[in-house]
Amino acid sequence: MRAALALALALALAVVLAAAAACGAPSSRAPEPLPAASAAPLPALEYPLRSGEPWRSRAALGRVLVIDVWATYCPPCRKALPKLGRLAAAHPELVVIGISVDEEDAAVEAFLREVPVAFPIARDPEVSLQSGPLAIYRLPTLLLVDRRGQIRFRGEEMAEADYDVLPGLVAALLAE
């Protein structure tokens, strides 16, 4: 009788532990944008483009905006930029901007000769994105902003595979 009770308790414990482990397991579902009601507004940003012209985040209001903060010394950034280029090409109604935090223009230009992009690249050599409300300290960091200027997704230290979920997130925001 004791052996049967011990076995039953052991099985029950195994089921509880398995269920607990499953709760903490990563979901195979793709991430969804934050609900608009709980999203923070994107602060007004202004950075010079490689051409010297200013880029202003407010100019993207009314359109879905993807901001990718990157640097030439960031290995995942090298693989992410072509994926962002394909995303921009597939969705011309989308605004995609890369913001480099490299100190030297020459390093950015050399990098972009190796990894060309078909979307605008702005420059933040003073890394002002670290201060203020965005507090971007990890690279790459990606922000997905809805038409109303609300940050609906923030990905920090994005891996190459993380960029594969962007088409679904973008489609959800474009459908709103």
N, C-alpha and C positions, 0 to 999 in steps of 0.2 A: 504494500500500500504506500509506504514511504517512497519507494523507488518510483512509483507511478506519479505521485504528487511532485516529486523532484523533477521528473521529466516534463510534466505539464508546466511547472514554473519556469523551467529552462526554455521551453518552447515559447511561452508567453513573453519572456524577457527578450528572446531573439526577435520576435515579431515587433515588439516595441522599439528595440534598437534599430531594426531595419527601417521602420517607419520614420524614426527620428533622423536617421541618416538621409533618407529620401527627401525630407523637408529641407535640408540644407544643400542638397545637390543642385547644381546649376540646371536651369530650365532649358529645354531644347527649343522653346518658343523664342522667336525674335523679340528684341526689346520694342516697346511701343513708346511714342512720344508722351511726355508728361501731359496731363490734362491742362488745358489752357488756364483754368481757374487757379492752378497751383504753380504756374510758370512765372519766373521773374522776367521783368523787361530787360532787353538788351540796352545797356547805356549807349549814349551817342559815342561813336568811335570815328576817328579821322586819322588816316595814315597815308603817307605818300606812296603812290604806285611806283614801279620801277621807272616809268616814264617821267616821274616828277609831279604828275598831276595828283590832286588829292582824291582819296577814296573815302566816302562817308557812308556809314552804316544806315543813316536815315534815308539815303537815296534808294535803299532796297525795300522800304515800307511798301506793303501791298504785294510783295513777292516773297517766296520762301527763300531763305538765305542760309548758306552753308559757309561757316568760317572755320578754316583749318589753320591752327597756329603751329608752326614748324620751324626747324632749323636744319642747316646743311649737315651738322654733326650728329643728327638723329637717324639711326638706321631704319626704323619703321617709317619715317617720313619719306624716304627714298622710294619705298614700295607703295605708299599710300597716294602720292601725288598722281600717278597714272590712273589709279582707280577713281580719284576725284575728277580727273579729266574726262574719263568715260561717262561718269555720272552727269557732268555738265553737258556733254555732247548729247546724251540721251534725253535731257530735259532742258531745252533752251529757255523755258520759262523760269528756270531756277537761277539764282545768283550764287555763284561759287567764288570765294575769295580765299587766297592763301596769304597768311601774314607771317613773314619770316622775322625771327628775333635775332638773326645773325648781326654781329657788329659791323662787318665789312661788306660793302656792296659787291666787291670783286668776288668774294666767296660765294655769294648768292648767284651771281652771273655765271660763274664757272660751274656750279652745281646744276643750274637750269640748262646749260649747254649739254650736260650729260643726261639730265632727266627733264626734257622739255614738257611744258604744260600749256594747255590751251585755255587757261582762265587767268584772270589778273592776279598778280602777286604784289602785295603791299609790304612795306618795310617798317619794323619797329625795333631799330637797333638799340634804343634805350630801354627796351623791354618794359615799357610802361604798362603792358598788359598784366604784369605781376601786381602792380598796385591798383587800388581802386576796387570796384565791386566785382570784377571778373576774377581777380587773383589767380591767374594762370601761371602755375609753377612747373607743371609736368608737360612733356612733349611726347608725341603730338597731342594737342587738345583740340577737339572738334566741337563746335557749337552749331546746333540746328535751330533756326529761328523761324517762327511762323510769320504769316503775312501781317499780323498785328504788332510784330516786333517783340514777341515773347520767346524766351529761350526754352524750347520744348525738349531738347536733348543736349546733354553735355557728356562727352566721352574724354577721359583723361588717360594718358599713356596708352593710346590706342595701338593695338597690334594690327598687323596687316589684315588678318582675318576679320577684325572688328569693322573694317570698312565695307565688308560684304553685306552688312545689315543695313547700310545707308539707303539703298534703293527702296526698301520697304518703308523705312521711316519717312523718306522724302515723299513717297507715294501717298502715305497717310496724311501728311500735311497738305500736299497739293489737292487732295480730295476734299479738304475742309472748306 
